[in-house]
């Protein structure tokens, strides 16, 4: 072997040492100047990098913990309204208006929601015939089972059983559309069985309007929806329905230090098997660990307060200025965005080759609720499809002081109807204005689908356009979501697309209406 010459030897060593493995005595970084003695950090550097590590883990805990705190926020909001037990259902008899704070809910379906607590043991859910899309999600907003029209009952109604995560009986989850015979309350019933990974689960049901009215679906749920533990099947308690329409309550997770306290509630309640060790380890790194009190020191609490602020800003940037591939329907020149990026309800990127699609998951759960495969499946004429827009055709955020126009081209691919709902960027809930419902529904408005329809947005109504106007709030921003119910092939192949939102008048200007 050739011996190294003296000038190749690294000082302090007998041989040349690759520079790439060495640590300089002074390193300038974005968090400050780091100082070392022969690779050993001084006290100031140790303190600096540990503060930074706690900060990074605090930010990542926020971004990764949103699904859990979002569902927990719904549970807390429903509890505030007296909806806490398995037989208590929050129903929106008169539709969802802008009073409740609820992530991007629509104004066009009757919602019915129940918190299922599987610490009671297996829970039975009897779904009535005619139920629209329904889903059960676990405490991390993961998919458990669909019910109603996208579920195995195909809208014909059926009996479902949800097994708890620690179930040790003989029953096993069914697959696909198959059901099994189970003795329920002394009778043999055909049952669809699923098992959840958590104790707390959200049952989220929708009912369709009939002749533009919610009465039929409201009565369907009130008369035929039944929920009870298997142990009480012989004498189930009567259902209680609490109307959430027009009520003021909040279901949205915190964006300050309270976020971590909400997450801690979930971690303490649920079995450790609900989350994988990697995610549990991230949360535990800032003190959120099962069977341990979450009592951060003043130093750590200060760091986490900063971390949640940066995490919140990061989630908002990911949502409102998305950089991930697939977030825009028609390329960078268009403002129309896809809220469910990646096409996988498990949030796997490229079929799992890219691991967990973290930014796509953050984007969705920061602004929306309910996770189901039906949202990403191509079901022509069934269900609904969504597109969101936060900017005008110039790429500027939508301003409640200004006036805008959106053209819905002729023959929109919506077998049932289409709607546009306006939301508040702060709360991601319906924009609160003088209008009870900040939206337009093609069926209710009586729009002629064979012609282009112009919708107008602004603080005041253009003369003679009350039927086409959605009010905005001066001094506030807004964004819109277009929904197509019974989406046609033209939506999926993009041979039909909505117009961009165009600025037509600045504040105080005279609005001149030119129809498309």
N, C-alpha and C positions, 0 to 999 in steps of 0.2 A: 504494500500500500504506500502511495506517495505521501510523504510527510508535508504538512502545511508549512509554508514559509512564515517567518516571524511577522511580516506585515499583514498577514491575513488573520492573525489571532486577535480576537476581541479583548480589549483591556479588561483585566481581572479574571480572564479565563485562559485555559490552555489551548483552546481551539476557536475557530471562527464560530460565532453564535448568530443564527439568522435574526436579522433586525426585526422581522415581523413578529417574533415572539417576545420581544423586549418591551418594557414599559419605561418611557422617558421620565425624567425627574419632574418635568413640567408638561402638563397636557391642558390645552385650552379647549373647552367644550361649551355647549349651549347652556349648561347649568353653572358654568364658572370655571375657574382655573383649578385643576387638580394637581396636588403636590405629593411627590413620593421620594423616599430615600431607598434607592436600589430596589424599586418595585414595591416598597412598603408604604401604604398611604399614611399621611400624617393625620392628626386628630380632626382638623378642619375638613379634610377630604372625606374621612370616614363619615362624619356627621352629614356632609353634603350629599353623598351618594346614598346613604340610608334614607334620608329625607326624600330623595328623588325616587328611590325604589318604592317607598310607601305611597308616594304620589302616583307613580305609574300603576301600581296595583289598585289604588283607589279609582283611577280612571277606568281601568279594565273591568273592575267589579261593577261599575255603573253600566258600562256598555254591554256587558254580558249578563247582568242581573235584571235588565229591563223586563224580559218576559215574566219573570217571577213577580216583580213588584207591580207590574201592570195588572196581572190577574188578582194579586192581593189588593190592589186599589179598588177593583170592582167589588171584591168581597167586602171590603170596609165600607164602601159607598152604599152597597145594598143593606148591610147591617145597620147603617145609619137610618135607613128607611124602614127598619123592622123586618127585613128579609134575611133570616139567618138559618132557618131550619129546612130540612129536606122537603117539607110539604108547603113551604112558602115560596110563592112565585112572584117575581116582579114582572108585570105585564104593562105594555104601553097601549092601552085601549084606544087612545086618541093619537097614536103615533108618537115618535120621538121628536120633540120640539127642541128649542135652543136653551131651555132652562137647565136641564141636567148637563153636567160636564162629563161627556162620554166620547171616547176617541172615534172620530169620523163615522158616527152612526148615520144612517140614512133617514129620510122623512117619509118613506114610501112602503115600509113593511111593518107589520105588527110584531114587536119583539116580546119574547117571553124568556125569562132567565131564572135559573135556580142554582144555588150553591149545593153541590152534593158532597156531603162529608162521609167518607167511607170508613171512618172510625166506628160508624154505626154497623159495619158489616156490608155485605153486598146490597146494592141499591137497585130497585126495580123502577124502570121508567116506562109508562104506557103512553105511546105516541098516538095521537088521533089520526084517522085518515084525513088527507088533504093538507097535512102539515108541509110547509115549505122547507127550505134548507135548515137543518139542525145539526149541531156538533157538540160533542163533549171534549173539552181540553183539560189537561192536567194542570197542576200548580205552576208549571214552567211553560204554560201555554203550548204544550205539545199535544198532538192529535191523539185522541183515544178512539173515537168512533163517530161516524156520521149517522144522522137519523133523518126521518122525513124523506123528501124527494131525492136527495143524493145518497141516502142510506140504504141498507139492505131491504128495508120495507118498501122502497120505491114510491113513497107517498101514500101507500095503502094503509098505513098505521101498523103498529106492531109493539111487541113487548121486548124490552132490552134489560139486560142485567149488567151492572158494572161491578167487577170484583175489586176489592182493595189490594194494595201492593203486597201485603203480607198474607194474602189468602192461602189457606192450606187444605182446602176441601177437595172434592173429587171433580168439580166442574172445571172445564178448560175453555179458553176463548174460542169462539167459532171463527171460521174463515169465510171471507167473501160474503155471498148472500145466503149462506146456509144458516139454518137455525137448528136447535136441538130441543127435545122434549124435556121439560123440567117441571117438577112438582112445585107449584107456587100457590100458597094458601090452600092446600088440600086439593088442588086441581092440576091436571097435566096441561101445560101450556107450551106453545112453540116460542122459543126465546132466542134472541141474538145476544151473545155473551162477549164482553170485552173486559180487559183488565187494565187498570190504571197504574201508573208508577207513583202516584201521590194519594194522600188522603183527601185533600180538598180538590174538587173539580168544578168546572163551570159548564152547566148545560145552557146552550144558547140556541133558541128556536126562533124561526121567522114564519109569519103567516102572511099570505098575499091579500091585497086589496081586491074587493069584488065591487064592480061598478064604481071604482074610485073611493070606496068606503072601507073602514077597518072592522065594521061590526061582525061580519061573518067569521073572520079569523079570531077576533076577540072571544066570541061565543064558543068557537071550536076549542080554544085552549081552556076556557073557564069551565066548560061542560065535560071535557073528555081527557084532559091531561091529568095523569095520576102518577105520583111518585111516592115510594115508601121503601123502607128496608125489607129485605126478604124475611127477616125475623118477625115483622108485623103484617105479613101478607094476608093473614086470615081476618084481621080487623084493622085495616090501614086507616090512619087519621085522615080526616077530610082535608082537602087542599084549601089553602088560603091564597088569595090573589090580591096583591097590592099594586095599585095603578101608579106608574111612574110618570105618566104624561103631566106636563106643566109643573112638576115638582123641582125644587132646587136642591141638588146634592152633587157631590163630586165623586168620581170613580177613577181619577187619574193619579198615578204615582207621583211622589215628590221629586223635585229637581234640585233640592238642597240636601243638607246633611240628613234630614229625615228619611231620605231614600234608603240609607244603610240600615236604619232602624226597621223600616218596612221589610227589607230583605231578611233581616235577622228573625223577624216573626216567622217567615216562611221556613227558614233553615231549622229553627227550633221545633216547629210543628211536624215537619215531614220526615219520613225515614231517610237515613243517609243513602239508601239505594236509589233515591230519586235522581241524584246527580252523580256524575262520574267523579273519581278522585281528583282529577285535574282541576275541574271547576270548583269543587269543594276546597281544594288547596288554595286557589286564588282568593276565595272569600275569607278563608281562615287566616290568610296572610295579613289581613287588616283587622282581625279579631272577631270575624263572624263565623263561629264554629258551633256545631250542635252540642248541647249540654254545657256550654260555656257562656258566661255573662259577657255581653258586648258593652264594655266600659273602656273606650279609648282614652288614653291620657290626653291632657290639654295639648301637648305637642302633636299627637296623632290626629286629634279631632280637628285642629287647625289645618293640617295637611289634607285631610279628607274633605274638609269644607272647600278647599281650593280644587281638589280633584273632582268633586262632583260638579263644580262649575265648569271645568274644562271638559268633563265627560258630556255634560249637557250641551255645551257648544259644539262638541264633536258630533253628537247625534244629530243636532240640527243642521250642521253642514252636510253630513252624510245624506240627510233627507232632502233638504232644500236645494243643495248644489251637488247632486250625486255625481261621483266620479267613477263608479263601478260600471263595468260593461253590462249592457242590457237594461240599464235604468231608464233609458229614453226609448219611447216607441218608434220615433221617426228620425233618430239621429240628433246631433247637436243643434241643428237649425230649428228644432221644434221644442216647445215647452212641455209637451205631454209626456208624463212619466209613469212608469210601472212601479207600483208599490210592492209587488211580490216578485222580486228579481231572482232569477236562477232556476225557476220552475221545479223546485223541490221543497215539499212541506217539511222535510227533515233538515233543511238548510244545508244540504251537501252540495258542494261546488263541483261541477263537471262529473256528476255521478259518484262523487267521493274522492276523485283523484286530487282535488284541491282541498280536501278536508272540509271543515265546517265553514260555510260562507258567512263569516262573522258580520261584515258590514251590511250584507243583505238582510240578515236577521235583525240587526239594530235598526235599519231603515224601516222595516215593516212594523216592528213592535213599538217603536217610538210614536207611531201615528195610527196604528190600527190594532184591532183585536180579532180573535178567532182564527185558528190555524187548521186548515183542512186541505186534503189533496184536491178537492173539488175546485179550489180557487185557481189552480194552475193547469187543470185538465181542459182539453178542448172539447167542450160539450155544446155543439151547435144547437141553438133553440132551447137550451136548458140552463137554468141558473142565471148568473149575471157576470159581467166583465166590467173592469174599472180602469179609469185613466185619470191621473191627477195633474193639475197645472198650477204652478206657483208664480209664473212670470208672464209678462206680455210678450208680444212678438219682437220686441227689442231686447228681451232678456232681463228686463227690470222687474223687481218684485211688484206685485199688485198692491195699489195704494187706494185706501178707502176714500180719499179726497177726490180722486179722479174718476173719469167715466170711460167705460170699456164696452166693447162689443165682441160677442162670440157667435160665429155662424155654425149652425148644425146643418150640414148639407142635406139635400133631399134624400129620401129613402134611407134613413138611418137603419142599420141592421139590428133592430130590436123587435123581436116577434111580439113581445108584450107591451113594453113602453120604455122610454128612456127618461133620465132625470139628470139635472145638474144641481148640486148642493154646494153652498158656500160655507167655508169654515174659517175659524180664527187661528192664526199661526201660533199664538201663545198657548191656547188650551187644546188645539187640534180638535176642538169640538165645534158644533154648529155656531156660526157667527150670530151674536145676539143683537138684533135690530128691532125696529117696530113691526116687522113681519114675523108672524108666529113661526112660519117655516121658511128659512132662508134658501128657497129652492124653487125649481120649476119641474113639473112632471108633465110629460107630453100628453098623457091621457087626461089628467085633470084639466090642463090648459086648453085641450081641444085642438092642439096643433095639427095642421095638415101635413102628414108625412111625405107627401109627394112634392112638397116645395121646401126650399131652404128656410130655416127659422133663425132669426136673429134674436139673441138674448142680450140685454143691456144691464150693466152693473154700474152703480154709482150711488152717491148719498141721496140724490133726489130722482124722482121718476120723470123721464122724458114724457112730454105731453102726448096723451093718447096711447101710451105703451105699457099700461099697468099690467097687462097679461104677459108681457115679455121682460119685465124688470125685476131684478133682485137687488135689494138695498145693501149698501155697504156703509161703513162707519168712518167718518172723518177722523184722521189721526191714527187709524189702525190699518194694518195690512189685512189681506185675505187670500184664500186660495180656493180652488174649485175642484170638485170631483165629478166626472161624467160617469154615469152608470148605464149600461145597456142590459135590459132584462129580456132573457131569451135571445142571446147574441147570435147573429147570423154569420155565415161563412165570410162575408165581406169584412167583418171585423178582424177575423183571424188572419186572412190573407192580405189585409191592409189595402184592399181595393177601395175601401171607404175609410175616410179619416176625418175627424173634426177639424174645424178651422182653428187658427191660433186666436188667442185673446188679444184684441187690438185696442190700443189706446186711441180714443176718439175725441177726448176733450180734457184739458187741464182744469184744475179747480177754478171756479168762478167764470169759466168760459161758457159761451152759449153753445149748447149741444145741438148740432145739426144732424139729424138722423138720415142716413142713406142706407136703404135696405139692400141686402145682397140679391 
